[in-house]
């Protein structure tokens, strides 16, 4: 490796990967998935030297194991069960599951194949490695980090003087962070300054390692992969009912714990067909990740009211490309009607004088079947088979028109 090791602990993982991982272990351990990397920036190119460094960094990541004190920390999270902790005790990443080549327009192609239990855990560390390698090797990193700290300082001033009032928020920046150093700086500063903010409070971070280190809450429930694989990876399922299968499996695992439902995997309107009284009561709230956030929030409040559920007992978690200005506007719009929270990522962990990368790693196959996301924002999905996307859209359309 040319650079210091980027991922140094298996706890450097988003919390929702452990939340989903426990469900996968108990209910879907036989599932197989393929994940595919994509860089959405048209002006970014990864040199062969960068690709080789990414390979070496991922090899180093695959040599890691959970330390006993890390397992004890995970065991202390109230919805995590001892059986899953015992599995993590013997778990390790497998470099054999990775295929890393230069066969892409951006110069970097990555695919992972294997058990869902394994491949799900690779997404976040891989993206963190790709980001840090790129920014350290393409630019003067010290210059970027200086601009990062200056911009962060200005943002914090806005929380302290009340320019922005956003209530409860979490740091969600691991996958697209400038560097491990940058994300740690943010979490450390936010936790230290919490008492200084006017009507704002950083409740935690998605990064389990940093949550443990700084004594804040590890935050995260489910991602799109959960609905895609549970709902579309079983050949007998109609994919327009993906949300029902996914929510049902989640409740079997957690009951009323760890209950923030993601709404937009196959459109929020289709989600609401399944998010009826039982699920809407059991889940503590819902997460927004695409589409117009105001329209979405109004739709969710109307839905709760229509079910006879007091929205003040539920939470809207916004997490789509947020900054403090957007969060402030959403907080002012909805906080009188319903609890509001925010998950803020790239704006906190990778705001520099250079445009951040827009990179993703998505599930493209489950059990040999194509899987896809049809979100509330066109273009956010990723599927290798356009015919499957058309089929999924037809299924959704039929259900919306015929399932009363």
C-alpha positions as CSV (number, residue, x, y, z in Angstrom):
1,X,0.0,0.0,0.0
2,X,1.1,3.5,-0.8
3,X,-1.2,5.1,1.8
4,X,-1.8,4.3,5.5
5,X,-4.4,1.6,6.0
6,X,-7.8,3.2,5.6
7,X,-10.2,0.7,7.3
8,X,-8.6,-0.4,10.5
9,X,-11.5,-1.9,12.3
10,X,-14.5,-4.0,11.2
11,X,-16.6,-1.6,13.4
12,X,-16.0,1.0,10.7
13,X,-19.3,0.1,9.3
14,X,-22.7,1.8,9.0
15,X,-25.1,0.7,11.8
16,X,-27.8,-0.4,9.4
17,X,-25.5,-3.1,8.0
18,X,-25.4,-4.8,11.5
19,X,-29.2,-4.3,11.8
20,X,-29.8,-5.9,8.5
21,X,-27.0,-8.4,9.0
22,X,-28.7,-9.9,12.1
23,X,-32.0,-10.3,10.1
24,X,-30.1,-11.9,7.2
25,X,-28.3,-14.3,9.6
26,X,-31.5,-15.4,11.2
27,X,-33.8,-15.5,8.2
28,X,-32.0,-15.4,4.9
29,X,-28.6,-16.9,5.5
30,X,-28.8,-18.9,2.2
31,X,-29.3,-15.9,0.0
32,X,-26.6,-15.1,-2.6
33,X,-26.1,-11.6,-4.0
34,X,-24.0,-9.7,-6.5
35,X,-23.1,-6.0,-5.9
36,X,-21.9,-3.6,-8.6
37,X,-20.0,-0.3,-8.2
38,X,-20.8,2.8,-10.2
39,X,-19.3,6.2,-10.3
40,X,-21.9,8.8,-11.4
41,X,-19.4,11.6,-11.9
42,X,-18.8,12.0,-15.6
43,X,-15.5,13.9,-15.2
44,X,-13.8,11.5,-12.8
45,X,-11.1,8.9,-13.8
46,X,-9.4,6.4,-11.6
47,X,-5.8,5.9,-12.7
48,X,-4.3,2.3,-12.7
49,X,-2.2,3.4,-9.7
50,X,-5.4,4.3,-7.8
51,X,-7.0,1.0,-8.8
52,X,-4.0,-1.0,-7.5
53,X,-4.1,1.0,-4.2
54,X,-7.8,0.2,-3.9
55,X,-7.0,-3.5,-4.3
56,X,-4.3,-3.4,-1.7
57,X,-6.5,-1.5,0.8
58,X,-9.4,-4.0,0.3
59,X,-6.9,-6.9,0.9
60,X,-5.9,-5.2,4.2
61,X,-9.6,-4.8,5.1
62,X,-10.1,-8.5,4.4
63,X,-7.4,-9.4,7.0
64,X,-9.4,-7.7,9.8
65,X,-11.3,-9.5,12.5
66,X,-13.6,-8.2,15.3
67,X,-11.8,-7.6,18.6
68,X,-13.5,-9.0,21.7
69,X,-14.1,-5.5,23.1
70,X,-15.8,-4.5,19.8
71,X,-18.1,-7.6,20.0
72,X,-19.0,-6.6,23.6
73,X,-20.0,-3.2,22.4
74,X,-22.2,-4.6,19.7
75,X,-23.7,-7.0,22.2
76,X,-24.7,-4.0,24.3
77,X,-26.9,-2.6,21.6
78,X,-30.4,-3.5,22.9
79,X,-31.8,-5.0,19.7
80,X,-28.7,-7.1,18.8
81,X,-28.9,-10.7,19.9
82,X,-26.1,-12.9,21.2
83,X,-26.4,-15.5,18.4
84,X,-25.5,-12.8,15.9
85,X,-22.6,-11.6,18.0
86,X,-21.3,-15.2,18.1
87,X,-21.5,-15.3,14.3
88,X,-19.5,-12.0,14.0
89,X,-16.9,-13.6,16.3
90,X,-16.0,-16.0,13.6
91,X,-16.8,-13.8,10.6
92,X,-14.3,-12.2,8.3
93,X,-14.4,-10.5,4.9
94,X,-13.2,-12.6,1.9
95,X,-11.1,-11.0,-0.8
96,X,-12.1,-13.9,-3.0
97,X,-15.6,-12.3,-3.2
98,X,-14.2,-9.2,-4.9
99,X,-13.5,-8.6,-8.6
100,X,-11.6,-5.3,-9.1
101,X,-10.6,-4.2,-12.6
102,X,-10.1,-1.2,-14.8
103,X,-12.9,-2.2,-17.2
104,X,-15.1,0.8,-16.8
105,X,-15.4,4.3,-18.4
106,X,-14.2,5.8,-15.1
107,X,-11.3,3.5,-14.9
108,X,-12.6,1.4,-11.9
109,X,-15.0,-1.5,-11.9
110,X,-15.8,-3.5,-8.8
111,X,-18.2,-6.4,-8.3
112,X,-18.7,-8.6,-5.2
113,X,-20.4,-12.0,-5.3
114,X,-21.2,-14.4,-2.6
115,X,-23.5,-14.9,0.3
116,X,-25.7,-11.9,1.2
117,X,-24.3,-12.2,4.8
118,X,-20.8,-11.4,3.4
119,X,-21.4,-9.1,0.4
120,X,-23.8,-6.8,2.3
121,X,-20.9,-6.0,4.7
122,X,-18.5,-5.0,1.9
123,X,-20.4,-2.0,0.5
124,X,-19.6,0.7,3.0
125,X,-15.9,-0.1,3.6
126,X,-15.4,-0.4,-0.2
127,X,-16.9,3.0,-0.9
128,X,-14.9,4.6,2.0
129,X,-11.7,3.1,0.6
130,X,-12.5,4.3,-3.0
131,X,-13.2,7.8,-1.8
132,X,-10.1,8.2,0.3
133,X,-7.8,6.7,-2.2
134,X,-9.1,9.0,-4.9
135,X,-8.9,12.2,-3.0
136,X,-5.5,11.5,-1.5
137,X,-4.0,10.5,-4.8
138,X,-5.7,13.0,-7.2
139,X,-5.3,16.1,-5.1
140,X,-3.2,17.8,-2.4
141,X,-5.0,16.1,0.5
142,X,-3.7,18.7,3.1
143,X,-5.2,21.5,1.1
144,X,-8.5,19.6,0.9
145,X,-8.5,18.9,4.6
146,X,-7.8,22.6,5.4
147,X,-10.7,23.7,3.3
148,X,-12.9,21.0,4.8
149,X,-12.2,22.2,8.4
150,X,-12.8,25.9,7.4
151,X,-16.2,25.0,5.8
152,X,-17.2,22.8,8.8
153,X,-16.3,25.7,11.2
154,X,-18.7,28.0,9.3
155,X,-21.5,25.4,9.4
156,X,-21.1,24.9,13.1
157,X,-21.4,28.7,13.7
158,X,-24.8,28.5,12.0
159,X,-26.0,26.0,14.6
160,X,-24.5,27.9,17.5
161,X,-26.0,31.3,16.6
162,X,-29.4,29.9,15.6
163,X,-29.1,30.6,11.9
164,X,-30.1,26.9,11.5
165,X,-32.4,25.1,13.9
166,X,-32.8,21.5,12.9
167,X,-33.6,19.6,16.1
168,X,-32.1,16.1,16.3
169,X,-29.7,15.0,13.6
170,X,-27.1,12.3,13.0
171,X,-23.9,12.2,11.0
172,X,-24.3,9.7,8.1
173,X,-21.1,10.3,6.1
174,X,-19.0,7.1,6.2
175,X,-19.5,5.9,2.6
176,X,-18.6,9.2,0.9
177,X,-16.3,10.8,3.4
178,X,-13.2,12.7,2.4
179,X,-11.2,10.4,4.8
180,X,-11.4,8.6,8.1
181,X,-9.6,11.6,9.7
182,X,-12.3,14.0,8.3
183,X,-15.2,12.0,9.6
184,X,-13.7,11.5,13.0
185,X,-13.0,15.3,13.2
186,X,-16.7,16.0,12.5
187,X,-18.1,13.4,15.0
188,X,-15.6,14.6,17.7
189,X,-16.4,18.3,17.2
190,X,-20.2,17.8,17.0
191,X,-20.3,15.7,20.2
192,X,-18.1,18.3,22.0
193,X,-20.2,21.2,20.9
194,X,-23.6,19.7,21.4
195,X,-24.6,21.9,24.3
196,X,-23.7,25.0,22.4
197,X,-26.3,24.6,19.6
198,X,-29.6,26.5,19.6
199,X,-32.4,24.0,19.2
200,X,-30.2,21.5,17.4
201,X,-28.6,18.3,18.8
202,X,-26.3,15.7,17.1
203,X,-27.7,12.4,18.5
204,X,-25.2,10.1,16.9
205,X,-23.4,8.7,13.9
206,X,-24.0,5.8,11.5
207,X,-20.3,4.9,11.9
208,X,-20.3,2.2,14.7
209,X,-16.6,2.6,15.4
210,X,-16.9,6.4,16.0
211,X,-20.1,5.9,18.0
212,X,-18.2,3.6,20.3
213,X,-15.1,5.8,20.5
214,X,-17.0,9.0,21.3
215,X,-19.9,7.6,23.3
216,X,-22.7,8.6,21.0
217,X,-25.5,6.5,19.6
218,X,-24.9,4.3,16.5
219,X,-27.8,5.1,14.2
220,X,-29.3,3.0,11.4
221,X,-32.0,0.5,10.6
222,X,-32.6,-0.7,7.0
223,X,-31.4,0.2,3.5
224,X,-32.9,-0.4,0.0
225,X,-31.0,-3.7,-0.3
226,X,-33.3,-5.1,2.5
227,X,-36.5,-4.5,0.6
228,X,-35.0,-5.4,-2.8
229,X,-33.5,-8.8,-1.7
230,X,-36.3,-9.9,0.7
231,X,-39.0,-8.8,-1.7
232,X,-37.5,-9.7,-5.1
233,X,-34.9,-12.4,-4.3
234,X,-37.6,-15.0,-3.7
235,X,-38.7,-16.3,-7.1
236,X,-42.3,-16.8,-5.9
237,X,-42.9,-13.2,-4.8
238,X,-44.7,-10.6,-6.8
239,X,-42.1,-7.7,-6.5
240,X,-44.9,-5.1,-6.2
241,X,-45.4,-6.6,-2.6
242,X,-41.7,-6.3,-1.8
243,X,-42.4,-3.9,1.1
244,X,-44.8,-6.2,2.8
245,X,-42.4,-9.2,2.8
246,X,-39.5,-6.9,4.0
247,X,-41.5,-5.2,6.8
248,X,-43.0,-8.5,7.9
249,X,-39.5,-10.1,8.3
250,X,-38.2,-7.0,10.1
251,X,-41.1,-7.2,12.7
252,X,-40.4,-10.9,13.2
253,X,-36.8,-10.0,14.1
254,X,-37.2,-6.8,16.1
255,X,-40.9,-6.4,17.1
256,X,-41.2,-2.7,18.0
257,X,-37.5,-2.1,18.3
258,X,-35.2,-0.5,15.7
259,X,-38.2,0.5,13.6
260,X,-37.6,3.2,11.0
261,X,-39.0,2.0,7.7
262,X,-37.6,3.1,4.3
263,X,-40.4,4.1,2.0
264,X,-39.0,4.6,-1.5
265,X,-37.6,1.3,-2.8
266,X,-40.5,0.7,-5.2
267,X,-42.1,4.2,-4.8
268,X,-43.6,5.6,-1.6
269,X,-47.1,5.3,-3.0
270,X,-46.7,1.5,-3.4
271,X,-45.1,1.4,0.1
272,X,-48.2,2.9,1.6
273,X,-50.3,0.1,0.2
274,X,-48.5,-2.2,2.7
275,X,-47.9,0.4,5.5
276,X,-51.3,-0.1,7.0
277,X,-52.4,0.0,10.7
278,X,-50.3,-2.9,12.0
279,X,-46.9,-1.8,10.5
280,X,-47.6,1.9,10.9
281,X,-48.2,1.3,14.6
282,X,-45.2,-1.0,15.2
283,X,-42.7,1.1,13.3
284,X,-41.6,4.3,15.1
285,X,-41.2,6.2,11.9
286,X,-40.2,6.4,8.3
287,X,-37.2,7.5,6.3
288,X,-37.2,9.8,3.2
289,X,-34.4,9.2,0.6
290,X,-35.8,10.4,-2.7
291,X,-38.5,12.7,-4.2
292,X,-39.7,16.0,-3.0
293,X,-39.3,16.0,0.8
294,X,-42.2,18.4,1.6
295,X,-44.6,16.4,-0.6
296,X,-43.4,13.2,1.1
297,X,-43.8,14.6,4.6
298,X,-47.3,15.8,3.9
299,X,-48.2,12.5,2.4
300,X,-46.9,10.6,5.5
301,X,-48.7,12.8,8.0
302,X,-52.0,12.4,6.0
303,X,-51.4,8.7,6.0
304,X,-51.0,8.5,9.7
305,X,-54.0,10.7,10.3
306,X,-56.0,8.5,8.0
307,X,-55.1,5.4,10.1
308,X,-56.1,7.2,13.3
309,X,-52.5,7.4,14.4
310,X,-51.3,10.6,16.1
311,X,-48.4,11.8,14.0
312,X,-46.8,13.4,17.1
313,X,-46.0,9.8,18.2
314,X,-44.1,9.1,15.0
315,X,-40.9,10.4,13.3
316,X,-40.0,11.6,9.8
317,X,-36.3,10.9,9.2
318,X,-35.0,12.9,6.2
319,X,-31.7,11.6,4.7
320,X,-31.6,12.7,1.0
321,X,-28.7,15.1,0.0
322,X,-29.2,17.3,3.0
323,X,-27.5,20.4,4.2
324,X,-28.3,22.6,7.3
325,X,-30.3,25.0,5.2
326,X,-32.6,22.3,3.8
327,X,-32.9,20.7,7.2
328,X,-33.8,24.0,8.8
329,X,-36.6,24.5,6.3
330,X,-38.0,21.0,6.8
331,X,-37.8,21.3,10.6
332,X,-39.7,24.5,10.5
333,X,-42.3,23.0,8.1
334,X,-43.0,19.8,10.0
335,X,-41.9,19.9,13.7
336,X,-45.2,21.2,14.9
337,X,-47.1,18.3,13.4
338,X,-44.7,15.3,13.8
339,X,-41.3,14.4,15.2
340,X,-38.5,15.3,12.8
341,X,-34.9,14.0,12.5
342,X,-32.2,14.2,9.9
343,X,-29.4,12.0,8.7
344,X,-26.7,14.2,7.1
345,X,-23.9,12.7,5.1
346,X,-21.6,14.2,2.4
347,X,-22.4,17.8,3.5
348,X,-20.7,17.0,6.8
349,X,-18.0,14.4,5.8
350,X,-16.8,15.6,2.4
351,X,-17.4,19.3,1.8
352,X,-14.2,20.8,0.4
353,X,-13.0,23.1,-2.4
354,X,-13.4,20.0,-4.7
355,X,-16.7,18.5,-5.8
356,X,-17.3,15.2,-3.9
357,X,-17.6,11.8,-5.6
358,X,-21.1,10.5,-6.4
359,X,-20.3,6.8,-6.1
360,X,-22.6,3.9,-5.2
361,X,-22.5,0.2,-4.8
362,X,-25.8,-1.5,-5.3
363,X,-27.3,-5.0,-5.2
364,X,-27.8,-6.1,-8.9
365,X,-28.6,-9.8,-8.4
366,X,-30.2,-11.8,-5.6
367,X,-30.4,-15.6,-5.9
368,X,-29.7,-15.3,-9.6
369,X,-32.6,-12.9,-10.1
370,X,-32.4,-9.3,-11.2
371,X,-33.4,-6.9,-8.5
372,X,-34.0,-3.2,-8.9
373,X,-35.0,0.0,-7.1
374,X,-37.7,2.3,-8.5
375,X,-37.4,5.3,-6.3
376,X,-39.3,8.5,-6.1
377,X,-36.5,10.3,-8.0
378,X,-35.9,9.0,-11.6
379,X,-32.3,7.8,-12.2
380,X,-31.5,6.8,-8.6
381,X,-32.0,3.1,-9.4
382,X,-29.4,0.7,-10.8
383,X,-30.1,-2.5,-12.6
384,X,-28.2,-4.4,-15.4
385,X,-31.4,-5.6,-17.0
386,X,-33.7,-2.9,-18.4
387,X,-36.4,-5.5,-19.1
388,X,-36.6,-6.4,-15.4
389,X,-37.0,-2.7,-14.5
390,X,-39.9,-2.5,-17.0
391,X,-41.4,-5.7,-15.5
392,X,-41.1,-4.3,-12.0
393,X,-42.7,-1.0,-13.1
394,X,-45.6,-2.9,-14.7
395,X,-46.2,-4.9,-11.5
396,X,-46.2,-1.7,-9.5
397,X,-48.6,0.0,-12.0
398,X,-51.0,-3.0,-11.9
399,X,-51.0,-3.0,-8.1
400,X,-51.7,0.7,-7.9
401,X,-54.5,0.4,-10.3
402,X,-56.1,-2.8,-9.1
403,X,-55.2,-3.5,-5.5
404,X,-57.9,-1.7,-3.5
